[in-house]
Amino acid sequence: MHDSPRALADEYAVIRAITELARAQDDRDWRRFQDAFTDEILISVPSLPEPREMRTADYLPFARRALEGYDVTHHQVTNHVVEVAGDRAVAGADLRAVHQLAVDGEPRELTVGGRYRFVLVNERGGWRIRERSLTVRYMLGDPAVAERARQRFDEANA
């Protein structure tokens, strides 16, 4: 139970920050994507071999390579659970991300389901993601689609 309108406003703002990140990924709006994070971040996602502390600007190429090769992606982030303590928040949310790529004229899909964990801080006039981790819980469809999308990105950016 929330004790104040401020607590509710902070919780809403945290959920909105996470939602904005999902939309930025799907829109390939990399400026908005980068702005969703603090300057230094801790990232633990499948596109990186291990959790890594890095500058957000250095994370951007990894994110672009993981997503830009697809024809379309759709990240649905739901079931948020947010705990705010002052200017710091910890949030969990479920993810269902659909990735689609045409292979020989036929659409192929890979759907990834999992759970995000975020740590956010209130800075620069809003909530920014300081830590982001994803635990994959299931994958449906063609797992080769991910490698094909990365190859497509690499070829387009060679």
N, C-alpha and C positions, 0 to 999 in steps of 0.2 A: 504494500500500500504506500502510495506517495503522500508525503507530508505537506507539499506546497505546490503552488502553480509553477514555481521555478523548476522543481524536480520534474514535473510533467513536461515543461518546455525543453529542458535539457534532454530528456529521454527522446522526445520527438525529434530534436535536432540531431541527435546521434543516429537515429534510424534514417533520417533524411540524408545524412552524410554517407551512410552505407549504400543507400539507394542511388544516390548521385554517382557513386563509384561504379555501380553495376551498369547504369545507363551510359556513363562515359566509355566504359569498355565496349558496349554494344554499338555505340555511335562512332567509335574510333576517334573520340574527342580527347586526344592525348594531353592537351593543355588542361582540360578539366580533370582528367584522370590524375595528372601530376599534382594539381592543386588540392586533391582530396587527401593527400598525405602530408605529413610533416616533412621537413627537409631530410632528416635521417630516419630510416625505418628498419624494422626487423621483419623480414619476410620469410615465410615457410609455406611454399606452394609447390605443386607438382612440377612446374616448369623450371624450378631450380633444384639442383641435386641435394642441397642441404640448407637448413635455415641460415639466413645471412643478414647481417647488419650492413646497411649500405645507404648511400645517398639515393633519394628518390629518382634523381636524374639518371643515376646509373642502373636503376631497376627498370626504367622505361623501355630500353631495348629488349629486355627479356619478356616483358608483358606484350609488347608489339609483336614479337616473333611468335608468341604463344597464340595470338588471336587474329592477327591481320591476314593470315593465309586462308582463313575461312571465307566463304561467301556471306555467311551470316552467323551471328551468335546471339543467344538470348539468355541472359542471366536473371533468374528469378530468385530473389532473396526474401525469405519469409521467416515467420516464427521467431522474431527478435526477442531476446531476453537481455535487458540492459540494466546495468548497475552503475550509477553515477555517484562519484565521491569528489565533490569540489570541481576542479578543472580536469579530472581524469575519469574515464568511463571504460568499463569492460563490457563487451557485447558479444553474444553468440547469436548465430542465425543459420538457418538451413539454406542450402543452395541447390538449385536445379538449373544446370547450364546446358543448353542445347547448342551444338556446333554443327553446322551444315556446310558441305562442300560437294560440288558436282564432280564426279569422276566418270570420265568417258560419257558425259551427257546425262548421267544418272545421279540424282541426289543421294548422298550418303550422310548419315547422321551419327554423331556420338553425343550421348547425353551423360553428363557427369552429375552425380548427386553427392552432397557432402555437407559438412558443417564448418562454417567459418567461426573463428575467434578473432575479435578485434580489440585492440587497446587504442583509445582515442584520447586526445588532449584538446583542451579549448585554447586555441591560439590564433592569432591573426584574424580575430573577429568571428571565429567559428570553430566547430569541431573538426579536427584533422586526425587521420589514422596514423598512429605511431607504430602499431604492430598488426600484422595480418597473417593468419595461418589458415590453411584449409586442410581438413581431413576428408579424404575421399571415402565415401561409404559404398558407392556403387557406380558402375558404368554400364550403359546400355548402348547397343548399336555396334558400329564398326570401329574398333580401337585404332586401326591403321589410318583412319581419317586424320588423327592428330599429327602423325608423321608426314602425311601428304600435305597437310596445311603448312607445316614448318618448311618443307621442301619448296613449296610454292612461294612462301615468303622469301626464302633465301634466294631463289632464282630471280624474283622480282627486284631484289635489293642487292644483287651481285655487282 
